[in-house]
Amino acid sequence: MPDSKAIYSRAVNSIKWVGLSIILPRLLTPLVTVILGKMLNPDDFGIVGIALALNTFADIVVGYNWGMAVIRSENNVNEVANLSFVLMTGLSVMLYGAFWILSPSIATGYDNPILITIIRLVSLSLIISALSAVPKALMEREFRYKQLFAVRTGSNIVANVIVLIWVLLAPSIWVIVAQPILIAVIQFITSYRLTKWRPRFYWNISLAKEILTFNSFIVVSSFVSWLLIYGDNLFAGALLGTTQLGVYILGWNLAMVIPSAIASGMAQLAYTTFSRFQNEPQQIGKQLLQLHRLGSIALFPISAGIAVIAQPFSELVYGNKWLELPEVLMLLSILNLFLHLWNINDRAFRAIGKPQVGLIGPITMILYGAPLLLSFGQDSVIQYSFIRVLITLPFPFIVMSVSARYLDTTILAQIKAVAIPGIVTTIMFVVGYALVEQLGPYEVATDWLKVLFIVFLCTLLYFTALFVLQRKLSLQLLAMLSESLNLKPTVTERSLAE
């Protein structure tokens, strides 16, 4: 049986580096996104969005998911690492060849010849990313988040700085194309400099079958998640055209950049921790509830806060250039409230060796959602976004039902875990939205002071109400952060005792 205290302590001590890897790149990413939106046209965002969606699909097949087999391995780590590297490299080359061949047909389907070159260039990052997946997985398996921070954060910061300078000096569609390639190259270099592992050719047919069986469910699960996010972009482009798709993608990027980063960091740390208890679903269920309690404190107000300031932000930054953006940004920010936190449950299912269970929620949503979008989402990007939110509303309850069965918990316990942050966030949103309407319009630079005032009041209201209603959880979150920063070395024992 794994040492719960030791694993918990290593996980808590990793929060600092996971948090920094989330925060630092995101200081530049929103700025780059905002400037790209001002410099480029909606049609440019739509075109590149198609290529990035296809590339992300391919990355599901050969990217990070293969590293999960390495993270989960217990005894034969080096063999699994080498074999995963061989499989990933071969698959990435084959997929790149497939995209090269299919790019003319895809470009014809969207009636845009430039897509041929864009798809072929963006897909280069697929091969480069596959080569660095195993070193990153080994770091994660050993809770070496300090080194992983350097790899992921360094690559994002350097790439974003280059892109920022490029877009300011010579704005063009190729700036967006270059970004994923730059990130992949820098991650490849830094990952091998910070790990002693080096790939060696290794082949074992029985181990290959074991890895392929485990990864096949994870790949399918990730593909379904891709359909809900990036596949959704392709669907929107087919229904609305590349110009309105550009509005949707910019709104999506602005709405998701912070919440998705937080959820991604939580999921990353959760899977590594859950995997150490892969034979104890009840223990994983308890940890998942605690993760929901703590995660909802951050994810809920940030998502609702972006929705509150969507209108003034869009009007002050973009003016009339992106007319539908305020409504799209607000709707997609609301969607975050019902999506990211419950996507983390999928990591628990993977940890107990049942990745196929994580498919139930997303597939159910696709089955009833796709017909709704096809029937009611064709008229405008605002209507499409609204239908997208309605489709997502039942998702948390579907996931809760599945988790109750496989993780030895209950639906009521899961609702209670997020109830107080959810209630306080709702109050904050109502007050914030009323303030936005009352203090408008937002036309000149000095109106940013109104936005800052609204953000300050909403933040104060949220944390004051949360501390009053859930003082114990608030103090526990502060204690965990303090321990992660090595300020209070005895917090772990007290947290475990609770």
N, C-alpha and C positions, 0 to 999 in steps of 0.2 A: 504494500500500500504506500503511495507517495506521501511524503512529509508535507502536510497541508500548510503548516506554519512557514516552512522554508519557501515553498512555492508562492504562497500569498505574499511573503515579504519581498521576494524577487520581483513579483508582479507590481507591487506597490512602488518599489524603488525604481521601476521602469517607467512609471507614469510621467516623471519629469521629462525623460527623453522623448517619449511618445508625444507628450504635450508640446514640447518645443518643435518636434518635427511637423506638428500640425500648424502651430502658430506662425513660425518664421516664414515658411514659403507662402502662407496665406496673406502675409503683409504685402507681398508684391503681386500675387495672383489677381486680387480684385482690381488693383491699380492697372495692371496690364489689360485685364478684360474691359475696364471702363474706357481706357484710351483706345483700344482696338475698336470698340463700339463707336467712338467719336470719329475715328479716322477712316473706318471702312464702311461699306454699305451692307444692308441686310442680306443682299444676294450673296456677298462674299462669305458671310457667316454660314449661310445655308449650304453653299457648295462644299466648303471645307468640313462642315458638320457631317455631311454624308460620308466623306472619306474617313474621318475620325471614328464614326460609328462602325464602319466596316473593319477598321484596324483594331478597335477595341474588341470586336467579336473574335477576331483571330487571336488576340492576346489571351482571351479566355481559354482557348484550346491549348496554347503552348506557354502561357505566362505563369503568373503567381500560383495558380491552382496546382501546378505540378510541385511547387515547393511545399505544399501542405502535406504531401506524403513524406517529405524529409522531416518536417516539423513533428509529425505524429510518430515517426519511427522511434524504436526504443533500443534495439540491440545492433542491428546491421546498418547503422547510419551511413557509413562511407559507401557501402554498396548501393544503397538506395539513392544517395546523392549522385554517384557516377552514372547509374543507369537512368535516372531522371534527366540528367544533362544530355545523355545520348538521345533519349526519346524526344526531348524538347527541341534540340538542334535539328534533328531530322524533320520533325513536324513543321517547324518554323520555315525551313527552306521550301518544303512542299507547299505550304500555304502562301508564301510569297509568290511562288510560281503560279499558283492558281489565281491570285489577284492580278498578276501581270497579264495573264491570258484573258481574264474576265473583265478587266477594266474598260475596254472599248464597248462591251455590251452594256455595262452599268452606265457609262456616259451617255450612250444612246437612249437608255431608258429614262434618264433625267434630262435629256435634250441639252447636254452641256459638255462639249468636247474636252474642255480643260480638265475635267474629272479624270481623264486617262492619266495624265502626268501627275496630278495630285495624289491619286490612289497609289501609284507606283512609288512615289517618293515617301509618302507617309508610312507605307507598309515596310519600309526599310527598318523602322524602329522595332518592328515585330521580331526580326532575327536578332538584333542587338539586345533587346530586352530579354529574350530567351536565354542568351548566354550568361546573363548575370542573375538569373532567378535562383539558382541553387546557392551561391554564396550568401545572398540575402536571406534565404530560408534557414541556412545554418546559423546565421547571426540571431535570427528570431527564435530559433529553437533553444538557443543557449541564453536567452534573455539579454543579448548583447545589443540593447537598444541604443546605447551611446554610439557604437560604431554604425548601427543602422541609421541613426539620426544623421550622421555625417554623410552617408551615402545618399539617402533620399532627400534630405533637406538641402545639402550642398548642391546637388544636381538641379533641384527646382529653383534655388536662388540664382545660381549662375545662369541657367537657361533663361529665366525670367528677366534678369538684368540685360542679357544680350538682346532678347526680344524687345524689351522696353526701349533700349537705345535704337534698335533697328526701326521700330514703328515710329519713333519720333523723327528720325532722320529721313526715312524713305518708306512710308506706309504702303503696304501692298498685301495681297492675299497670301504671298509666300512667307510672310511672317508667321502666320498661324500654322502653315505647313511645317516650318522649321522647328517649331517648339517641341513636339514629341520626339523628334530625332535628336535634338540637342540633349534633352533629359536622358534618353536611353544611352547615348554615348558616354555622358559624364557618369551615370550610374555604373556602367560597365567598368570604366577605369577605376573608380573609387572602391567598388565592391571587391575587386581582386587585390587592390593595394591593402585593404584592411582585413583580409582573411588569409590564412595560410593554406586553405584548401585549394587544390588545383585539379581540374578535371582529368580523368584517365578513362580510356575506353574500357567499358565493362559490360558484359552481357550475360544474363542469366534468365532463361526462358520462364522459369516458374516465378521468379521475382518480378519479371516484366509483366506477367499475367496478373499478379497480385496488385502491382501499382496501377496497371491499366484498369482493372476492375474497380479499385477504390476511386481513381481519378475520373472514371467515366461518369459516375454519378455526380461528382463535384463539377465536372465540365458541363453536364446537362443542367445542373442547378444554376451555375453561373450564366449559362446561355439564356436560361429563363429570366434571370435578373437583367441580363443585357437587353432582352426584349422589352422589359419594362422601362428601361432608361434610354439606351442608345438606339435600340430597334424602334422605340417610340419616335425618335427623331426621323428615321427613315420613313416611317408610316406618315408622320406629319408632312414631310416633304412631298410624298406621293399625293396626299390629299389637298395640300394647300399651296404647293409650289415653293421654290427656293427662297423667294423674298420673304414670305410669311414664316417660312421655316427659320430664316435668319433671326427674326424677332423672337421666335419660340426658343431658339438655342441661346441667344443672349440672355433672355429672361431666365432660362433654365440654369445657365452658368452662374449668373448673379445670385439666384436663389439658393443654389446648391453648394457654392464654393466653401462656405464655412460649415454648415451642418453636415455635409458629406465628409468633410475632412475630420470632424470630430467623431462621427460614426465609424469612419474607416479606422481611425486610431483605436477606438474602443474594440472594434471587431478583431483587429490585429492582435492586441494584447489578450483579448478574451480567448481566442482560439489557442494561443500558446499555453495559456493557463488551463483551459478546459481539457486540453489533450493530456495533461498529466493526471487527469481523473477520468480517463476514457471508459473505465469499467465501473464508474460510480455515477450513474445518471441523476440520482437524488442529490448528490453533492453539487453537480453541475447546475441542476435546477435552482438550488439555493443561491449559487453564485450569480446565475443569470438574473434572478430577482433583484439582487443587490446592485448589479450592473444597471438594470433598468431604473432603479431608484436614483442612482447617482447620475446616470446619463440623461434622464429626463430633466434634471435641474438645469442642464446646459442647453440641450437640444430644443426643448420646447420654447423657452423665451427667445432664443436667437432666431428660430424660424418665424415665430410670431412677430418679433421685432422687425425683421426684414419686410414682412408683409405690411406692417404699420407704415414704414417710411417709403414704401415702394413708389407712391405717387410723387411726393416732393423730390425724392432722389432722382427719379426718371426725368422729371420736368426740369430740374436744375442742371443736370449733367447733359442730357441729350436734347432738350427742347422739343421741337416738333419733328425731329428726324426719325424717331421711332415711336410713332403715334400710339400703337397698341401696347407698348412696353409696360406702362404702369399697371394695367389690369393683369397682364400676363405674369409679371413679376410677383404681384400680390397673390394670385391664385397658386402659382407654383411654390411659393413660400409656405402657404397654408398646407399644400400637399405634403411638405416635409414632415409636418406634425404626425402624419399617419404612415410614414414610410420607413425612415432610417432606423429608428430605435428597434423596430421589430425585425428588420433585416439581420440584426445581430443574432437572433435565435438560430439562424441557419448555421452559425459557427458551432453552436452547442450540438446540433444534430450531426455535424461532420465529426466532432470530437468523439461522440459515442459510436461512430462507425455507421451511421445511418444518414448519409448525405441525401438519399432519395426522399427522406421525409421533408426536407426543406423545400422540395418542389411543390408541395401541396398548395400552399398559399399563393405563390406567384402564378402557377398554372391555372388555378381557379380564377384569379383576377384577370388573366389573359382571356380565358374562355368567355367570361361575360363582358369584359371590357372592350375587346376588339370590335364586336358587333355594334356596341354603343357608339364608339368613335366613328365607325364607318357610317352609321345612320345619322348621327347628330353633330359630328365634329367637322364637317366639310365646309361650312359657311364662312368661318373666320377663325383666326388664331385665338381670339378671346374665347369663343365658344368651345373650341377644341380643348383649351386649357381648363375650362370649367368642367367639361365632361371628364377630363383626366382626374380632376380632384374628386368628383363623385365616385369614380371607379375605385379610387384608393381608400375611401372611407371604411369599407368592411375589412380591409386587409389585416389590421391589428387583431381583430376578433377571430379571424380564420387562423392566424398564427398562434394566438393564445390557446385555441382549442387543440391544435396539434401538439403544442408544448405541454399542455396538461396531461396528455396521454403518454408522451415519451420521456418526459423529464420529471415525472413524479411531483407535479405541482398542481395548482388549481387555477381556473380562470379568474376567480375572485381574488386570489393572492396576487395575480399578475396585474389586475386592475388597481388594487390597493397600492401596488408599488409605484404607480405613476399618477395616482388620483390627485394628490395635493399639488404637485407641480402643474398638472393639467388644469386644475381649477384656477390657480393663481395666474397662469399664463392667459387663460380666457379673460379674466378680469383685466389684466394688463393690456390685452389686445383691444378690448372694447374702449377702455379709457384712452389709449394711444390713438386709435382711429378717430375718436371724437375730437381729440386735440388737433389732429391733422386737418380735419374738416373745418374746425373753428379758426385755425390760424392761417389758412390759405388766403390768397394764392401764393405760389412759389415761383418767382420770375427772375429775381435779381440775386447777386452773390450774397448780400446781407441776409437773405432768407435762410441761409445755412444755419444761422443762429437759432431760428425757429426749430429746425430739424434737431440740432444738438439739444435744445431745451426739451423737446419731446422725448428724445432718447434718454436723457438724464432722468426725467420724471418717471418714465416707464421702468427704467432700471431700479430706481429707488423704490418704487411701488412693489416691484416683483420681489426683490430680496428682503424687503421689510416684511411683506406678507408671508413669504416663505419661512422666514426665521420665526415669526410668531406662530404659524400653523404647524411647522415641522422643525422645531429647534434641534432635536436630537440628530436628524439626518444632516442638517446644515453644519452642525459641529463635527459630525463624523467626516463629512467631505473636506472640511478645513483641516482636520487631523490627518487625513490621508495625504492631502497635498503637502502638509508640513513634513510628514515622514518621507515622502518622495523627494523633498528638497533637503533631507537629512537634518531637519530642525528638531524633530522629536523622535528619537530612536525607539521609544517604548510604546508607540501608538499601535503597532501591529498586534501586540498581544491583547490590548484592550479592545481593538476592533474585532478580533477573532472571538473574544469572550462574549461580545454582544451578539 
